[in-house]
Amino acid sequence: MPMPTIVSLVKAVGRDPARAKTPFSDDLARANERLFRANSDQEVAAILGEWIHSHQPCLFGRMAAGKPDLITFCILTERDLAQSDSAIQQKIQDSRLYWKRRAYMGEKSAFIIVALSHRLCEAAPDAKLQLLSTRLAELYLLEAIVPDEIYHDRISLEVSADHYREWVVGANFFAAQGDGRWWHDHRLPGGIAFSMNSIGHMIRSGSEHNDRREQLAAVAGVPHGKRKPIDSLHVGLRYAMLSINRAAEGISGKATCLLDRSASQDEAECPLSFVPSELHGKDWTKYAAWYDTDITIPSAYFREDVTRPADVRQLEMDFTYLFDDANIDYYRTGPGVQTR
């Protein structure tokens, strides 16, 4: 059976019946209006960057969209989405290569692919949209994609003339459909998207190429004092915990939350050198989430439910990849693996 094309999959999606009762939030609706009036990919990227910097609960995402701009955008317009899969794939791969080259030089860290379309923005989050999203991910990662699995890309950094490091980068789904739904934190204006971001690369490239201490501190609303730049994964842990704690209070409550520190945890062993008041008494090894924050295409998103379905279970997610070298993922996602 031939592989369905992006063109056919876009035509197949239907309208979201929930939008009549749950209109887009004001901030997302305003962003949509601006995006669909934009005249170039560069203008679209600027609008999306502004929105992410102001409305994304992830502090690393907000910092990446600030100054300096650390995001490489690949904008797939309605005109692009009407082209052949090979043409769409080529545009994605050209942007992907640009991102990797800039990441290698420490100038970019994140990569976001956005399918910008009125039809997709208003589409129902169902099996048809899931098929389209899966196919789009395949054109990006150049491999077969299955929902509810974790997929990675990779980026490198030249630390010095004879020192290179490589990180795995998670790929995560975002969409306008999330706005007002139980997975509200994974919303994005304009249509559907995949966001790739490496905390480890961002921290190391910030240490080697740009002092981003003030930007992170300003976004997080915590004093930076005279501490050294964000060159420590322990400092990255602080901002990861703040991001989880500041999840939106959605229609079914927060989708992620910190856990209280257990009685067996000794505060003296906490890797955080500075603990903001909102993190006092919180577990630094794990957190709770109603979706797996590492999965690329969560099938639970592709249901028309606005409130969280009863069969979605809360999960225990991990922080130790940021500071504990006993966690095998620490090396690939934290300090990175030296390749030369």
N, C-alpha and C positions, 0 to 999 in steps of 0.2 A: 504494500500500500504506500503511495507517495506521501511524503511528509507535507502536512498542511502548511501553507505559506502565511507569512505575516499579513499580507493583503486579505486573504480569505478569513483569517482569524479575527482581524479587526472588523470586517463586515459582519461576522457572526455574533458579536457581542450585542446584548440588549440593554435597555435603559434600567437604571437602578430604581426600583419602585419605592425604596425607602426615602429617597431624596425629597419627595413631595412633603413628607412629614418631618424629615430631619434635614433642613437645608444646610448648606455649607456654613461653617463658622465665618464670621465677618472677615477675619484676617485672610483666610484661604480664598474666600469669594473675591476679595479685592485683588489678591495676587493672581487669580485666574483671569480676571478682567485685563490686568496689565499684560499677562503672558500672551493672551490671545490677540493682543493689539501690537505685540512686539514685531519689529521688522528684521531682526537678525538673530542668529544663534547667540551672539555676544550679548545682545540686549536681554534675551531670555535667561542666559546664565547669570547676568547681573541681578535680575529680579529674583531669581531663585536663591542666589547667594544672600540677598537682603532678607528674604523670608526665613531662610535657615538660621541666619545669625540672630534673628529676633524671636523665632518661634520654635526652634528645635530644642527639645529638652536635653539632648545629649550635649554636654559642654564641649566635648571634642569636636562635634559637628559644628557647633556655633563658633568655636575658635577657628576652625578650618575655613569658615566662610567670612572671617574678619579680615584684618590687615596684618600681615600679608595674606593674600588669598591663596589657600593651599589646595583648592578643589579644581580638578579638571572636569569639565562638563562635556558630555556627548549629548547633543540635543537632536532627537529624531522628530522632525516636524511631520505634519500630516502629509506633506509632499514626499518626505523621505519614506514614510510608512506605506506609501502607495507604490514604491519601487519594488524590485525583485529582492528576494532574501539575500542574494549575493551582494547587491548594492548596499543594503542595510548593514550586512556583516562588514563590508569594507569600511563604511563610515565608523562603525564601532571600533574596529581594529585599528584604524588610523588614530582615533582619539586615545585608545588604550596604549598604543605605542608612544604617543606624545606624553601621556601621563607617566609611563614607566621611565622615559628618558628624563623628564623633569624631576621625578622622584629620586632618580639616581644622583642628581645634582643637589638634592635637598631643597628644591624649590616648590615641589608639590607633594601632597601626601594622600589626599582622597580623590576618588573617581566616582562620578555619578552619571549614570545613563538614564535619560528621561525620554519617554515616549509621550510627546506633547500633542494632545488631540482632544477636541471637544467630545468626540464620541467615546474615547477612553475615559475621560474625566467623569462622564455621566454614566458609565457602564455599570451593570450589576456585578458585584463580586461573586461570581459563580464559576462553574466548571469551564465555561467558555473563556472567561478572562484568565483563568488559571492556565489553560492551554496556551494562550497567547503569551503570557508571562514566562512560561516554561520555554517556549520557542525563542523568545527574546534572550533569555539567559543562555541558551545554547549557542546563539550567534555571537554572544560575548565570550563565553568560556571555551567554546569550540569542543564541547563534549556533551554527551547525553545527560540531561538533567531530570531528576526525579523529585517530586515534591517531598517535603519533610526530611530532606537530607542536607548535610552541610557541605558547601563547596567553597573553594578558596582560589584566589589569584595569588601572585607573588610580586613584590617589588624589592628593589635593592637600593643601597646607598653607598656612595663612595665616601668613606670616612677619611681616607688619605690615599696617597698614590699607590700604596701596596696593601690597603685594608678596605675590603668590601664586605657588606653585611646584607643578608636577605631575610625578609619577613613574609609569612603567609598573611593574606588579607581576606577577611570574610566578605561575602556578598550577601546583602540583605535587601528584601523587597519593601518598597514604600509605595503608597498610592493615595490618590484623592479619596478613594472609597473608605479609607480609615477614618476620615474626619467625622467625628460624632459617634463613631462606633467604639466598641470595647477596646479595639487596638489603635486608638486615637494617636498614640505616640509614633506610629509608623505611617502617618499621613504625609502627603507632599502635594502641593498644588500642580495642576496642569495635566495630570494623567497618571501613568504608572512609571515606576523607576526602580533601579537597582543602585544601591549605595555601597561603596567599598572604602574602608578606612582602617588604617593600621595605627593603633595607639603607640606601639613600639617604634615604628618608623617616625611618627610625628615627634615623639620625645627625643629620639636620637638625632634626627635632622635638625630639630630646634636647638639642641646643644651644640651641634657642629657648625650650623650655618646661621641661625637666627635665635636671639634670645626672646622666647615667647612667654616669659614669666608674667609680664604685666598683662598681656592679652588674656591669658587663662585666668589670672586672678580677678581681672575686671569682669569677665563673663560670669565667673562663679560667685562674685560678690564677697570674696575673702581677701584680707590684707596680704600682700606679698612681702612686705618688709624688705629686708636685705638678704633674703635667702638666695641661693644660687639659682641659675636657670632651671627650667623643667627638663633636667637631664637625668632624672631618677624615676624608675618605674614605681617606686614607693609613692612619689608625688603623683604619678599617673593614677595610682590606686585611689588617692583622695578624690580626684576629679571623677573617676569612674563611680565611686560611691555616691558622690553628690548628684551625678546624673541619674542614677537609679532612684535616689531619694526624691528627686524633683520631677518624677513622672507626672503626667497630667492626671487630674482627678476626673476620670472619664465617667461615662454613663453607668459603667459597672464597677466603678472604683479605679484605683491605680492598677495598671497592668504589671508594674514592677515595684518592689519595695524592699527596703533593708530589713534584716532580721535583728532581733536583740542579741547582744553578746551572751553566750552561754556562761554558766557558772564556772565552767572549767577553763575559760579563756582568761589569761592573765593580761591585764592592760599593759603591763610592762613589755609584753611580747609583741604588741601592736607595731607594725612596720611604719605607721604614720608618724612623722616627726612633728607634725602640726595637725591637730584634730579640731576642725570647726565645731561649733557648739551643736549643730544639727546632727553630727555624727557621733556624739558622745553616747557610749553604751551600745553601739551598734557592732554587729559581726563584720569583720573585715575579710572573712574567708569565703562567704557565700551570701546569696540574696535570693529572694523569691520572685517568680515571674509566672504570668499566666500564658506565656508563649516562650519557646526556646529562642533566645536572642541571637543564637548562632545559625539557625536554620535559614537556608536561602529562600525557599518558597514554602511557607507554612500553609498547609491545606486549610487550617482553621480560619484563615483570612478570606478564603474564597467561599463564603457562605453569606447569605443575605441577612443573617441575624444582626441586629443593631446592638443588643445587649449580649453579654458573653454567654455562649451556649452552655448548658448544664454539663455536657460531657467533656468540656475543656478543663483539664486538671492543672492545678498550680504545680510548678516545677521548682526545684532547687538548683540555682545556677552558681557558677564558680567565679571567684575573684583571684584565686591563688596563682593563676597563670601570670599575674603581674608582679609577683614577688617571691614565689616559692620555687626554687630550682628542683624540688622533688616532683613537681608537676611537669610531665614531659612536654606539655604545650608551652611552658614558660620560654623555652629556647627559641621556638619558631615565631612566637607572638610578642615576646617581651624584648630581650636584648637583641634578638635576631641571630642568625647563624652566620658566622664568618665564612665567606666563600673564597677569600684570598688574603 
